[in-house]
Amino acid sequence: MTRGARHTALTRLRETEAELSRADDRRDAVGGYDQAVYFFHEAHVRWHLGDQLGSIASLRRSNQARDPMERQGACASPEPPGALSGM
């Protein structure tokens, strides 16, 4: 992907987020689109554009926007620290 195409894609992503944010006044959603899901899709786009660090940051925002029990890797009864160290 050329530098210009990558810049254009990221610009369109920012424009889309801004327009969706103006579509409604909900703070938990972007234009009626669940914020956690939006960040997850943003991570997917950034990964395919070669922006690995941006993709990871978007995944972190996606997990933070989720209810703690719905987060990826969440566990209802976590193992005590060091329980998996023998693996």
PDB file with SEQRES, HELIX, SHEET and CRYST1 records, atoms N, CA, C and O in Angstrom:
SEQRES   1 A   87  MET THR ARG GLY ALA ARG HIS THR ALA LEU THR ARG LEU          
SEQRES   2 A   87  ARG GLU THR GLU ALA GLU LEU SER ARG ALA ASP ASP ARG          
SEQRES   3 A   87  ARG ASP ALA VAL GLY GLY TYR ASP GLN ALA VAL TYR PHE          
SEQRES   4 A   87  PHE HIS GLU ALA HIS VAL ARG TRP HIS LEU GLY ASP GLN          
SEQRES   5 A   87  LEU GLY SER ILE ALA SER LEU ARG ARG SER ASN GLN ALA          
SEQRES   6 A   87  ARG ASP PRO MET GLU ARG GLN GLY ALA CYS ALA SER PRO          
SEQRES   7 A   87  GLU PRO PRO GLY ALA LEU SER GLY MET                          
HELIX    1 AA1 ARG A    3  ALA A   23  1                                  21    
HELIX    2 AA2 GLN A   35  HIS A   48  1                                  14    
HELIX    3 AA3 GLN A   52  ALA A   65  1                                  14    
HELIX    4 AA4 PRO A   68  GLU A   70  5                                   3    
SHEET    1 AA1 2 ALA A  29  VAL A  30  0                                        
SHEET    2 AA1 2 TYR A  33  ASP A  34 -1                                        
CRYST1    1.000    1.000    1.000  90.00  90.00  90.00 P 1           1          
ATOM      1  N   MET A   1       0.849  -1.170   0.000  1.00  0.00           N  
ATOM      2  CA  MET A   1       0.000   0.000   0.000  1.00  0.00           C  
ATOM      3  C   MET A   1       0.891   1.227   0.000  1.00  0.00           C  
ATOM      4  O   MET A   1       1.866   1.295   0.748  1.00  0.00           O  
ATOM      5  N   THR A   2       0.561   2.184  -0.828  1.00  0.00           N  
ATOM      6  CA  THR A   2       1.373   3.391  -0.904  1.00  0.00           C  
ATOM      7  C   THR A   2       1.128   4.273   0.308  1.00  0.00           C  
ATOM      8  O   THR A   2       0.108   4.157   0.987  1.00  0.00           O  
ATOM      9  N   ARG A   3       2.066   5.140   0.559  1.00  0.00           N  
ATOM     10  CA  ARG A   3       1.951   6.073   1.673  1.00  0.00           C  
ATOM     11  C   ARG A   3       0.711   6.958   1.531  1.00  0.00           C  
ATOM     12  O   ARG A   3       0.028   7.241   2.516  1.00  0.00           O  
ATOM     13  N   GLY A   4       0.429   7.385   0.322  1.00  0.00           N  
ATOM     14  CA  GLY A   4      -0.743   8.227   0.074  1.00  0.00           C  
ATOM     15  C   GLY A   4      -2.045   7.489   0.330  1.00  0.00           C  
ATOM     16  O   GLY A   4      -2.979   8.053   0.901  1.00  0.00           O  
ATOM     17  N   ALA A   5      -2.114   6.215  -0.094  1.00  0.00           N  
ATOM     18  CA  ALA A   5      -3.331   5.416   0.125  1.00  0.00           C  
ATOM     19  C   ALA A   5      -3.529   5.165   1.613  1.00  0.00           C  
ATOM     20  O   ALA A   5      -4.657   5.208   2.103  1.00  0.00           O  
ATOM     21  N   ARG A   6      -2.452   4.906   2.332  1.00  0.00           N  
ATOM     22  CA  ARG A   6      -2.540   4.674   3.775  1.00  0.00           C  
ATOM     23  C   ARG A   6      -3.027   5.932   4.478  1.00  0.00           C  
ATOM     24  O   ARG A   6      -3.900   5.861   5.344  1.00  0.00           O  
ATOM     25  N   HIS A   7      -2.471   7.084   4.113  1.00  0.00           N  
ATOM     26  CA  HIS A   7      -2.873   8.357   4.709  1.00  0.00           C  
ATOM     27  C   HIS A   7      -4.353   8.622   4.425  1.00  0.00           C  
ATOM     28  O   HIS A   7      -5.092   9.046   5.313  1.00  0.00           O  
ATOM     29  N   THR A   8      -4.778   8.373   3.193  1.00  0.00           N  
ATOM     30  CA  THR A   8      -6.179   8.579   2.821  1.00  0.00           C  
ATOM     31  C   THR A   8      -7.098   7.667   3.629  1.00  0.00           C  
ATOM     32  O   THR A   8      -8.154   8.104   4.084  1.00  0.00           O  
ATOM     33  N   ALA A   9      -6.708   6.409   3.810  1.00  0.00           N  
ATOM     34  CA  ALA A   9      -7.536   5.466   4.576  1.00  0.00           C  
ATOM     35  C   ALA A   9      -7.669   5.915   6.027  1.00  0.00           C  
ATOM     36  O   ALA A   9      -8.764   5.879   6.588  1.00  0.00           O  
ATOM     37  N   LEU A  10      -6.565   6.337   6.638  1.00  0.00           N  
ATOM     38  CA  LEU A  10      -6.623   6.789   8.027  1.00  0.00           C  
ATOM     39  C   LEU A  10      -7.422   8.083   8.156  1.00  0.00           C  
ATOM     40  O   LEU A  10      -8.129   8.279   9.145  1.00  0.00           O  
ATOM     41  N   THR A  11      -7.317   8.959   7.173  1.00  0.00           N  
ATOM     42  CA  THR A  11      -8.104  10.190   7.173  1.00  0.00           C  
ATOM     43  C   THR A  11      -9.588   9.869   7.095  1.00  0.00           C  
ATOM     44  O   THR A  11     -10.391  10.463   7.814  1.00  0.00           O  
ATOM     45  N   ARG A  12      -9.957   8.935   6.230  1.00  0.00           N  
ATOM     46  CA  ARG A  12     -11.369   8.535   6.093  1.00  0.00           C  
ATOM     47  C   ARG A  12     -11.879   7.897   7.382  1.00  0.00           C  
ATOM     48  O   ARG A  12     -13.037   8.086   7.754  1.00  0.00           O  
ATOM     49  N   LEU A  13     -11.024   7.146   8.059  1.00  0.00           N  
ATOM     50  CA  LEU A  13     -11.403   6.530   9.322  1.00  0.00           C  
ATOM     51  C   LEU A  13     -11.716   7.612  10.361  1.00  0.00           C  
ATOM     52  O   LEU A  13     -12.720   7.523  11.067  1.00  0.00           O  
ATOM     53  N   ARG A  14     -10.859   8.631  10.452  1.00  0.00           N  
ATOM     54  CA  ARG A  14     -11.090   9.733  11.391  1.00  0.00           C  
ATOM     55  C   ARG A  14     -12.349  10.514  11.022  1.00  0.00           C  
ATOM     56  O   ARG A  14     -13.115  10.899  11.905  1.00  0.00           O  
ATOM     57  N   GLU A  15     -12.572  10.753   9.732  1.00  0.00           N  
ATOM     58  CA  GLU A  15     -13.766  11.471   9.287  1.00  0.00           C  
ATOM     59  C   GLU A  15     -15.031  10.695   9.628  1.00  0.00           C  
ATOM     60  O   GLU A  15     -16.027  11.271  10.066  1.00  0.00           O  
ATOM     61  N   THR A  16     -14.981   9.376   9.420  1.00  0.00           N  
ATOM     62  CA  THR A  16     -16.137   8.532   9.718  1.00  0.00           C  
ATOM     63  C   THR A  16     -16.448   8.572  11.205  1.00  0.00           C  
ATOM     64  O   THR A  16     -17.610   8.689  11.594  1.00  0.00           O  
ATOM     65  N   GLU A  17     -15.421   8.476  12.039  1.00  0.00           N  
ATOM     66  CA  GLU A  17     -15.630   8.531  13.489  1.00  0.00           C  
ATOM     67  C   GLU A  17     -16.258   9.866  13.886  1.00  0.00           C  
ATOM     68  O   GLU A  17     -17.183   9.896  14.697  1.00  0.00           O  
ATOM     69  N   ALA A  18     -15.763  10.964  13.323  1.00  0.00           N  
ATOM     70  CA  ALA A  18     -16.304  12.285  13.659  1.00  0.00           C  
ATOM     71  C   ALA A  18     -17.762  12.411  13.229  1.00  0.00           C  
ATOM     72  O   ALA A  18     -18.588  12.921  13.986  1.00  0.00           O  
ATOM     73  N   GLU A  19     -18.079  11.959  12.040  1.00  0.00           N  
ATOM     74  CA  GLU A  19     -19.465  12.043  11.557  1.00  0.00           C  
ATOM     75  C   GLU A  19     -20.401  11.162  12.377  1.00  0.00           C  
ATOM     76  O   GLU A  19     -21.515  11.576  12.695  1.00  0.00           O  
ATOM     77  N   LEU A  20     -19.967   9.962  12.720  1.00  0.00           N  
ATOM     78  CA  LEU A  20     -20.802   9.084  13.539  1.00  0.00           C  
ATOM     79  C   LEU A  20     -21.005   9.672  14.930  1.00  0.00           C  
ATOM     80  O   LEU A  20     -22.082   9.535  15.509  1.00  0.00           O  
ATOM     81  N   SER A  21     -19.986  10.320  15.468  1.00  0.00           N  
ATOM     82  CA  SER A  21     -20.111  10.937  16.782  1.00  0.00           C  
ATOM     83  C   SER A  21     -21.130  12.067  16.771  1.00  0.00           C  
ATOM     84  O   SER A  21     -21.814  12.298  17.769  1.00  0.00           O  
ATOM     85  N   ARG A  22     -21.235  12.762  15.665  1.00  0.00           N  
ATOM     86  CA  ARG A  22     -22.217  13.845  15.551  1.00  0.00           C  
ATOM     87  C   ARG A  22     -23.635  13.322  15.327  1.00  0.00           C  
ATOM     88  O   ARG A  22     -24.604  14.062  15.498  1.00  0.00           O  
ATOM     89  N   ALA A  23     -23.759  12.062  14.948  1.00  0.00           N  
ATOM     90  CA  ALA A  23     -25.064  11.495  14.609  1.00  0.00           C  
ATOM     91  C   ALA A  23     -25.971  11.349  15.828  1.00  0.00           C  
ATOM     92  O   ALA A  23     -27.194  11.393  15.691  1.00  0.00           O  
ATOM     93  N   ASP A  24     -25.401  11.178  17.001  1.00  0.00           N  
ATOM     94  CA  ASP A  24     -26.208  11.095  18.221  1.00  0.00           C  
ATOM     95  C   ASP A  24     -25.395  11.622  19.396  1.00  0.00           C  
ATOM     96  O   ASP A  24     -24.217  11.948  19.248  1.00  0.00           O  
ATOM     97  N   ASP A  25     -26.018  11.703  20.543  1.00  0.00           N  
ATOM     98  CA  ASP A  25     -25.348  12.264  21.718  1.00  0.00           C  
ATOM     99  C   ASP A  25     -24.926  11.205  22.718  1.00  0.00           C  
ATOM    100  O   ASP A  25     -24.535  11.543  23.835  1.00  0.00           O  
ATOM    101  N   ARG A  26     -24.992   9.937  22.353  1.00  0.00           N  
ATOM    102  CA  ARG A  26     -24.614   8.876  23.281  1.00  0.00           C  
ATOM    103  C   ARG A  26     -23.100   8.833  23.440  1.00  0.00           C  
ATOM    104  O   ARG A  26     -22.361   8.902  22.458  1.00  0.00           O  
ATOM    105  N   ARG A  27     -22.650   8.721  24.671  1.00  0.00           N  
ATOM    106  CA  ARG A  27     -21.213   8.644  24.931  1.00  0.00           C  
ATOM    107  C   ARG A  27     -20.707   7.212  24.865  1.00  0.00           C  
ATOM    108  O   ARG A  27     -19.502   6.990  24.746  1.00  0.00           O  
ATOM    109  N   ASP A  28     -21.612   6.229  24.940  1.00  0.00           N  
ATOM    110  CA  ASP A  28     -21.204   4.824  24.924  1.00  0.00           C  
ATOM    111  C   ASP A  28     -21.234   4.232  23.524  1.00  0.00           C  
ATOM    112  O   ASP A  28     -20.965   3.044  23.347  1.00  0.00           O  
ATOM    113  N   ALA A  29     -21.556   5.047  22.532  1.00  0.00           N  
ATOM    114  CA  ALA A  29     -21.657   4.552  21.165  1.00  0.00           C  
ATOM    115  C   ALA A  29     -21.174   5.626  20.205  1.00  0.00           C  
ATOM    116  O   ALA A  29     -21.141   6.809  20.541  1.00  0.00           O  
ATOM    117  N   VAL A  30     -20.809   5.208  19.033  1.00  0.00           N  
ATOM    118  CA  VAL A  30     -20.398   6.121  17.968  1.00  0.00           C  
ATOM    119  C   VAL A  30     -21.463   6.018  16.891  1.00  0.00           C  
ATOM    120  O   VAL A  30     -21.470   5.064  16.113  1.00  0.00           O  
ATOM    121  N   GLY A  31     -22.354   6.985  16.839  1.00  0.00           N  
ATOM    122  CA  GLY A  31     -23.434   6.953  15.861  1.00  0.00           C  
ATOM    123  C   GLY A  31     -24.335   5.745  16.051  1.00  0.00           C  
ATOM    124  O   GLY A  31     -24.791   5.164  15.067  1.00  0.00           O  
ATOM    125  N   GLY A  32     -24.603   5.354  17.282  1.00  0.00           N  
ATOM    126  CA  GLY A  32     -25.422   4.185  17.545  1.00  0.00           C  
ATOM    127  C   GLY A  32     -24.660   2.876  17.408  1.00  0.00           C  
ATOM    128  O   GLY A  32     -25.235   1.800  17.567  1.00  0.00           O  
ATOM    129  N   TYR A  33     -23.391   2.962  17.118  1.00  0.00           N  
ATOM    130  CA  TYR A  33     -22.525   1.803  16.914  1.00  0.00           C  
ATOM    131  C   TYR A  33     -21.723   1.612  18.191  1.00  0.00           C  
ATOM    132  O   TYR A  33     -20.992   2.516  18.595  1.00  0.00           O  
ATOM    133  N   ASP A  34     -21.841   0.469  18.826  1.00  0.00           N  
ATOM    134  CA  ASP A  34     -21.163   0.214  20.088  1.00  0.00           C  
ATOM    135  C   ASP A  34     -19.686   0.587  19.996  1.00  0.00           C  
ATOM    136  O   ASP A  34     -18.988   0.169  19.072  1.00  0.00           O  
ATOM    137  N   GLN A  35     -19.224   1.370  20.949  1.00  0.00           N  
ATOM    138  CA  GLN A  35     -17.856   1.887  20.921  1.00  0.00           C  
ATOM    139  C   GLN A  35     -16.812   0.769  20.935  1.00  0.00           C  
ATOM    140  O   GLN A  35     -15.802   0.856  20.236  1.00  0.00           O  
ATOM    141  N   ALA A  36     -17.049  -0.270  21.719  1.00  0.00           N  
ATOM    142  CA  ALA A  36     -16.094  -1.380  21.775  1.00  0.00           C  
ATOM    143  C   ALA A  36     -15.972  -2.056  20.417  1.00  0.00           C  
ATOM    144  O   ALA A  36     -14.873  -2.415  19.995  1.00  0.00           O  
ATOM    145  N   VAL A  37     -17.091  -2.230  19.738  1.00  0.00           N  
ATOM    146  CA  VAL A  37     -17.077  -2.854  18.415  1.00  0.00           C  
ATOM    147  C   VAL A  37     -16.389  -1.940  17.401  1.00  0.00           C  
ATOM    148  O   VAL A  37     -15.639  -2.407  16.544  1.00  0.00           O  
ATOM    149  N   TYR A  38     -16.651  -0.631  17.506  1.00  0.00           N  
ATOM    150  CA  TYR A  38     -15.998   0.323  16.606  1.00  0.00           C  
ATOM    151  C   TYR A  38     -14.478   0.229  16.743  1.00  0.00           C  
ATOM    152  O   TYR A  38     -13.767   0.139  15.741  1.00  0.00           O  
ATOM    153  N   PHE A  39     -13.979   0.250  17.983  1.00  0.00           N  
ATOM    154  CA  PHE A  39     -12.527   0.181  18.191  1.00  0.00           C  
ATOM    155  C   PHE A  39     -11.961  -1.145  17.698  1.00  0.00           C  
ATOM    156  O   PHE A  39     -10.840  -1.193  17.192  1.00  0.00           O  
ATOM    157  N   PHE A  40     -12.739  -2.232  17.843  1.00  0.00           N  
ATOM    158  CA  PHE A  40     -12.296  -3.531  17.343  1.00  0.00           C  
ATOM    159  C   PHE A  40     -12.125  -3.484  15.822  1.00  0.00           C  
ATOM    160  O   PHE A  40     -11.132  -3.982  15.290  1.00  0.00           O  
ATOM    161  N   HIS A  41     -13.090  -2.888  15.129  1.00  0.00           N  
ATOM    162  CA  HIS A  41     -12.992  -2.780  13.670  1.00  0.00           C  
ATOM    163  C   HIS A  41     -11.878  -1.821  13.256  1.00  0.00           C  
ATOM    164  O   HIS A  41     -11.210  -2.032  12.243  1.00  0.00           O  
ATOM    165  N   GLU A  42     -11.686  -0.768  14.044  1.00  0.00           N  
ATOM    166  CA  GLU A  42     -10.583   0.149  13.776  1.00  0.00           C  
ATOM    167  C   GLU A  42      -9.250  -0.603  13.862  1.00  0.00           C  
ATOM    168  O   GLU A  42      -8.357  -0.390  13.041  1.00  0.00           O  
ATOM    169  N   ALA A  43      -9.125  -1.478  14.854  1.00  0.00           N  
ATOM    170  CA  ALA A  43      -7.904  -2.276  15.004  1.00  0.00           C  
ATOM    171  C   ALA A  43      -7.673  -3.139  13.769  1.00  0.00           C  
ATOM    172  O   ALA A  43      -6.544  -3.273  13.297  1.00  0.00           O  
ATOM    173  N   HIS A  44      -8.748  -3.721  13.251  1.00  0.00           N  
ATOM    174  CA  HIS A  44      -8.653  -4.565  12.058  1.00  0.00           C  
ATOM    175  C   HIS A  44      -8.157  -3.755  10.857  1.00  0.00           C  
ATOM    176  O   HIS A  44      -7.286  -4.209  10.115  1.00  0.00           O  
ATOM    177  N   VAL A  45      -8.708  -2.565  10.670  1.00  0.00           N  
ATOM    178  CA  VAL A  45      -8.290  -1.696   9.555  1.00  0.00           C  
ATOM    179  C   VAL A  45      -6.830  -1.308   9.712  1.00  0.00           C  
ATOM    180  O   VAL A  45      -6.051  -1.388   8.762  1.00  0.00           O  
ATOM    181  N   ARG A  46      -6.463  -0.888  10.921  1.00  0.00           N  
ATOM    182  CA  ARG A  46      -5.080  -0.465  11.147  1.00  0.00           C  
ATOM    183  C   ARG A  46      -4.088  -1.613  10.921  1.00  0.00           C  
ATOM    184  O   ARG A  46      -3.000  -1.392  10.388  1.00  0.00           O  
ATOM    185  N   TRP A  47      -4.458  -2.837  11.324  1.00  0.00           N  
ATOM    186  CA  TRP A  47      -3.584  -3.990  11.112  1.00  0.00           C  
ATOM    187  C   TRP A  47      -3.334  -4.193   9.625  1.00  0.00           C  
ATOM    188  O   TRP A  47      -2.198  -4.415   9.205  1.00  0.00           O  
ATOM    189  N   HIS A  48      -4.398  -4.117   8.829  1.00  0.00           N  
ATOM    190  CA  HIS A  48      -4.256  -4.331   7.391  1.00  0.00           C  
ATOM    191  C   HIS A  48      -3.516  -3.193   6.704  1.00  0.00           C  
ATOM    192  O   HIS A  48      -3.000  -3.366   5.600  1.00  0.00           O  
ATOM    193  N   LEU A  49      -3.461  -2.031   7.347  1.00  0.00           N  
ATOM    194  CA  LEU A  49      -2.695  -0.919   6.808  1.00  0.00           C  
ATOM    195  C   LEU A  49      -1.231  -0.979   7.244  1.00  0.00           C  
ATOM    196  O   LEU A  49      -0.417  -0.147   6.844  1.00  0.00           O  
ATOM    197  N   GLY A  50      -0.910  -1.981   8.072  1.00  0.00           N  
ATOM    198  CA  GLY A  50       0.465  -2.129   8.533  1.00  0.00           C  
ATOM    199  C   GLY A  50       0.770  -1.343   9.794  1.00  0.00           C  
ATOM    200  O   GLY A  50       1.929  -1.249  10.196  1.00  0.00           O  
ATOM    201  N   ASP A  51      -0.256  -0.776  10.428  1.00  0.00           N  
ATOM    202  CA  ASP A  51      -0.069   0.003  11.648  1.00  0.00           C  
ATOM    203  C   ASP A  51      -0.286  -0.916  12.849  1.00  0.00           C  
ATOM    204  O   ASP A  51      -1.341  -0.891  13.483  1.00  0.00           O  
ATOM    205  N   GLN A  52       0.725  -1.725  13.151  1.00  0.00           N  
ATOM    206  CA  GLN A  52       0.584  -2.713  14.215  1.00  0.00           C  
ATOM    207  C   GLN A  52       0.419  -2.064  15.590  1.00  0.00           C  
ATOM    208  O   GLN A  52      -0.406  -2.510  16.386  1.00  0.00           O  
ATOM    209  N   LEU A  53       1.194  -1.018  15.875  1.00  0.00           N  
ATOM    210  CA  LEU A  53       1.070  -0.348  17.172  1.00  0.00           C  
ATOM    211  C   LEU A  53      -0.294   0.314  17.320  1.00  0.00           C  
ATOM    212  O   LEU A  53      -0.893   0.264  18.394  1.00  0.00           O  
ATOM    213  N   GLY A  54      -0.792   0.936  16.246  1.00  0.00           N  
ATOM    214  CA  GLY A  54      -2.118   1.543  16.283  1.00  0.00           C  
ATOM    215  C   GLY A  54      -3.201   0.500  16.450  1.00  0.00           C  
ATOM    216  O   GLY A  54      -4.203   0.737  17.124  1.00  0.00           O  
ATOM    217  N   SER A  55      -3.001  -0.659  15.832  1.00  0.00           N  
ATOM    218  CA  SER A  55      -3.954  -1.752  15.953  1.00  0.00           C  
ATOM    219  C   SER A  55      -4.029  -2.243  17.391  1.00  0.00           C  
ATOM    220  O   SER A  55      -5.119  -2.478  17.912  1.00  0.00           O  
ATOM    221  N   ILE A  56      -2.889  -2.399  18.029  1.00  0.00           N  
ATOM    222  CA  ILE A  56      -2.845  -2.846  19.413  1.00  0.00           C  
ATOM    223  C   ILE A  56      -3.513  -1.817  20.319  1.00  0.00           C  
ATOM    224  O   ILE A  56      -4.264  -2.182  21.224  1.00  0.00           O  
ATOM    225  N   ALA A  57      -3.246  -0.540  20.081  1.00  0.00           N  
ATOM    226  CA  ALA A  57      -3.866   0.521  20.884  1.00  0.00           C  
ATOM    227  C   ALA A  57      -5.387   0.489  20.723  1.00  0.00           C  
ATOM    228  O   ALA A  57      -6.115   0.671  21.699  1.00  0.00           O  
ATOM    229  N   SER A  58      -5.871   0.260  19.504  1.00  0.00           N  
ATOM    230  CA  SER A  58      -7.313   0.187  19.265  1.00  0.00           C  
ATOM    231  C   SER A  58      -7.926  -1.018  19.961  1.00  0.00           C  
ATOM    232  O   SER A  58      -9.031  -0.926  20.496  1.00  0.00           O  
ATOM    233  N   LEU A  59      -7.219  -2.154  19.963  1.00  0.00           N  
ATOM    234  CA  LEU A  59      -7.715  -3.332  20.678  1.00  0.00           C  
ATOM    235  C   LEU A  59      -7.802  -3.059  22.178  1.00  0.00           C  
ATOM    236  O   LEU A  59      -8.741  -3.498  22.843  1.00  0.00           O  
ATOM    237  N   ARG A  60      -6.831  -2.343  22.694  1.00  0.00           N  
ATOM    238  CA  ARG A  60      -6.871  -1.995  24.123  1.00  0.00           C  
ATOM    239  C   ARG A  60      -8.072  -1.097  24.418  1.00  0.00           C  
ATOM    240  O   ARG A  60      -8.767  -1.295  25.414  1.00  0.00           O  
ATOM    241  N   ARG A  61      -8.317  -0.103  23.547  1.00  0.00           N  
ATOM    242  CA  ARG A  61      -9.489   0.765  23.741  1.00  0.00           C  
ATOM    243  C   ARG A  61     -10.777  -0.038  23.642  1.00  0.00           C  
ATOM    244  O   ARG A  61     -11.731   0.225  24.373  1.00  0.00           O  
ATOM    245  N   SER A  62     -10.810  -1.023  22.735  1.00  0.00           N  
ATOM    246  CA  SER A  62     -11.984  -1.873  22.586  1.00  0.00           C  
ATOM    247  C   SER A  62     -12.244  -2.640  23.875  1.00  0.00           C  
ATOM    248  O   SER A  62     -13.379  -2.692  24.349  1.00  0.00           O  
ATOM    249  N   ASN A  63     -11.207  -3.231  24.441  1.00  0.00           N  
ATOM    250  CA  ASN A  63     -11.376  -3.981  25.686  1.00  0.00           C  
ATOM    251  C   ASN A  63     -11.769  -3.074  26.847  1.00  0.00           C  
ATOM    252  O   ASN A  63     -12.577  -3.465  27.689  1.00  0.00           O  
ATOM    253  N   GLN A  64     -11.208  -1.868  26.901  1.00  0.00           N  
ATOM    254  CA  GLN A  64     -11.554  -0.932  27.974  1.00  0.00           C  
ATOM    255  C   GLN A  64     -13.005  -0.476  27.877  1.00  0.00           C  
ATOM    256  O   GLN A  64     -13.632  -0.193  28.898  1.00  0.00           O  
ATOM    257  N   ALA A  65     -13.546  -0.403  26.665  1.00  0.00           N  
ATOM    258  CA  ALA A  65     -14.920   0.051  26.477  1.00  0.00           C  
ATOM    259  C   ALA A  65     -15.937  -1.039  26.817  1.00  0.00           C  
ATOM    260  O   ALA A  65     -17.127  -0.755  26.954  1.00  0.00           O  
ATOM    261  N   ARG A  66     -15.478  -2.273  26.952  1.00  0.00           N  
ATOM    262  CA  ARG A  66     -16.374  -3.392  27.273  1.00  0.00           C  
ATOM    263  C   ARG A  66     -16.610  -3.493  28.776  1.00  0.00           C  
ATOM    264  O   ARG A  66     -15.811  -3.024  29.587  1.00  0.00           O  
ATOM    265  N   ASP A  67     -17.728  -4.116  29.118  1.00  0.00           N  
ATOM    266  CA  ASP A  67     -17.995  -4.467  30.504  1.00  0.00           C  
ATOM    267  C   ASP A  67     -16.875  -5.413  30.943  1.00  0.00           C  
ATOM    268  O   ASP A  67     -16.472  -6.278  30.165  1.00  0.00           O  
ATOM    269  N   PRO A  68     -16.364  -5.272  32.163  1.00  0.00           N  
ATOM    270  CA  PRO A  68     -15.241  -6.121  32.594  1.00  0.00           C  
ATOM    271  C   PRO A  68     -15.452  -7.621  32.382  1.00  0.00           C  
ATOM    272  O   PRO A  68     -14.490  -8.325  32.073  1.00  0.00           O  
ATOM    273  N   MET A  69     -16.655  -8.125  32.535  1.00  0.00           N  
ATOM    274  CA  MET A  69     -16.900  -9.560  32.356  1.00  0.00           C  
ATOM    275  C   MET A  69     -16.996  -9.961  30.888  1.00  0.00           C  
ATOM    276  O   MET A  69     -17.016 -11.152  30.577  1.00  0.00           O  
ATOM    277  N   GLU A  70     -17.056  -8.988  29.982  1.00  0.00           N  
ATOM    278  CA  GLU A  70     -17.128  -9.278  28.548  1.00  0.00           C  
ATOM    279  C   GLU A  70     -15.797  -9.087  27.846  1.00  0.00           C  
ATOM    280  O   GLU A  70     -15.688  -9.344  26.647  1.00  0.00           O  
ATOM    281  N   ARG A  71     -14.795  -8.645  28.565  1.00  0.00           N  
ATOM    282  CA  ARG A  71     -13.495  -8.375  27.955  1.00  0.00           C  
ATOM    283  C   ARG A  71     -12.831  -9.659  27.521  1.00  0.00           C  
ATOM    284  O   ARG A  71     -12.985 -10.695  28.167  1.00  0.00           O  
ATOM    285  N   GLN A  72     -12.089  -9.595  26.425  1.00  0.00           N  
ATOM    286  CA  GLN A  72     -11.352 -10.759  25.950  1.00  0.00           C  
ATOM    287  C   GLN A  72     -10.297 -11.115  26.987  1.00  0.00           C  
ATOM    288  O   GLN A  72      -9.560 -10.260  27.477  1.00  0.00           O  
ATOM    289  N   GLY A  73     -10.251 -12.386  27.299  1.00  0.00           N  
ATOM    290  CA  GLY A  73      -9.286 -12.834  28.277  1.00  0.00           C  
ATOM    291  C   GLY A  73      -9.776 -12.725  29.702  1.00  0.00           C  
ATOM    292  O   GLY A  73      -9.075 -13.130  30.629  1.00  0.00           O  
ATOM    293  N   ALA A  74     -11.002 -12.168  29.902  1.00  0.00           N  
ATOM    294  CA  ALA A  74     -11.545 -12.058  31.259  1.00  0.00           C  
ATOM    295  C   ALA A  74     -11.945 -13.445  31.740  1.00  0.00           C  
ATOM    296  O   ALA A  74     -12.293 -14.320  30.947  1.00  0.00           O  
ATOM    297  N   CYS A  75     -11.890 -13.620  33.012  1.00  0.00           N  
ATOM    298  CA  CYS A  75     -12.229 -14.909  33.597  1.00  0.00           C  
ATOM    299  C   CYS A  75     -13.031 -14.654  34.864  1.00  0.00           C  
ATOM    300  O   CYS A  75     -12.688 -13.768  35.648  1.00  0.00           O  
ATOM    301  N   ALA A  76     -14.086 -15.415  35.070  1.00  0.00           N  
ATOM    302  CA  ALA A  76     -14.930 -15.225  36.251  1.00  0.00           C  
ATOM    303  C   ALA A  76     -14.164 -15.530  37.529  1.00  0.00           C  
ATOM    304  O   ALA A  76     -14.370 -14.861  38.542  1.00  0.00           O  
ATOM    305  N   SER A  77     -13.291 -16.520  37.505  1.00  0.00           N  
ATOM    306  CA  SER A  77     -12.488 -16.853  38.684  1.00  0.00           C  
ATOM    307  C   SER A  77     -11.036 -17.017  38.246  1.00  0.00           C  
ATOM    308  O   SER A  77     -10.587 -18.126  37.957  1.00  0.00           O  
ATOM    309  N   PRO A  78     -10.302 -15.893  38.199  1.00  0.00           N  
ATOM    310  CA  PRO A  78      -8.922 -15.938  37.702  1.00  0.00           C  
ATOM    311  C   PRO A  78      -8.010 -16.783  38.584  1.00  0.00           C  
ATOM    312  O   PRO A  78      -8.221 -16.911  39.790  1.00  0.00           O  
ATOM    313  N   GLU A  79      -7.002 -17.348  37.952  1.00  0.00           N  
ATOM    314  CA  GLU A  79      -6.000 -18.132  38.670  1.00  0.00           C  
ATOM    315  C   GLU A  79      -5.167 -17.178  39.536  1.00  0.00           C  
ATOM    316  O   GLU A  79      -4.991 -16.016  39.172  1.00  0.00           O  
ATOM    317  N   PRO A  80      -4.664 -17.645  40.655  1.00  0.00           N  
ATOM    318  CA  PRO A  80      -3.790 -16.798  41.478  1.00  0.00           C  
ATOM    319  C   PRO A  80      -2.507 -16.466  40.718  1.00  0.00           C  
ATOM    320  O   PRO A  80      -2.094 -17.229  39.844  1.00  0.00           O  
ATOM    321  N   PRO A  81      -1.875 -15.338  41.039  1.00  0.00           N  
ATOM    322  CA  PRO A  81      -0.640 -14.967  40.353  1.00  0.00           C  
ATOM    323  C   PRO A  81       0.393 -16.094  40.418  1.00  0.00           C  
ATOM    324  O   PRO A  81       0.595 -16.690  41.476  1.00  0.00           O  
ATOM    325  N   GLY A  82       1.034 -16.381  39.309  1.00  0.00           N  
ATOM    326  CA  GLY A  82       2.063 -17.385  39.236  1.00  0.00           C  
ATOM    327  C   GLY A  82       1.551 -18.793  39.003  1.00  0.00           C  
ATOM    328  O   GLY A  82       2.348 -19.723  38.885  1.00  0.00           O  
ATOM    329  N   ALA A  83       0.224 -18.972  38.933  1.00  0.00           N  
ATOM    330  CA  ALA A  83      -0.345 -20.318  38.786  1.00  0.00           C  
ATOM    331  C   ALA A  83       0.046 -20.951  37.448  1.00  0.00           C  
ATOM    332  O   ALA A  83       0.140 -22.173  37.339  1.00  0.00           O  
ATOM    333  N   LEU A  84       0.272 -20.121  36.442  1.00  0.00           N  
ATOM    334  CA  LEU A  84       0.608 -20.652  35.120  1.00  0.00           C  
ATOM    335  C   LEU A  84       2.103 -20.582  34.844  1.00  0.00           C  
ATOM    336  O   LEU A  84       2.530 -20.858  33.723  1.00  0.00           O  
ATOM    337  N   SER A  85       2.898 -20.223  35.825  1.00  0.00           N  
ATOM    338  CA  SER A  85       4.330 -20.025  35.579  1.00  0.00           C  
ATOM    339  C   SER A  85       5.062 -21.314  35.233  1.00  0.00           C  
ATOM    340  O   SER A  85       6.161 -21.261  34.679  1.00  0.00           O  
ATOM    341  N   GLY A  86       4.483 -22.472  35.544  1.00  0.00           N  
ATOM    342  CA  GLY A  86       5.139 -23.729  35.238  1.00  0.00           C  
ATOM    343  C   GLY A  86       4.958 -24.154  33.799  1.00  0.00           C  
ATOM    344  O   GLY A  86       5.489 -25.193  33.407  1.00  0.00           O  
ATOM    345  N   MET A  87       4.238 -23.404  33.003  1.00  0.00           N  
ATOM    346  CA  MET A  87       3.977 -23.765  31.606  1.00  0.00           C  
ATOM    347  C   MET A  87       5.104 -23.327  30.719  1.00  0.00           C  
ATOM    348  O   MET A  87       5.059 -23.547  29.508  1.00  0.00           O  
TER     349      MET A  87                                                      
END                                                                             
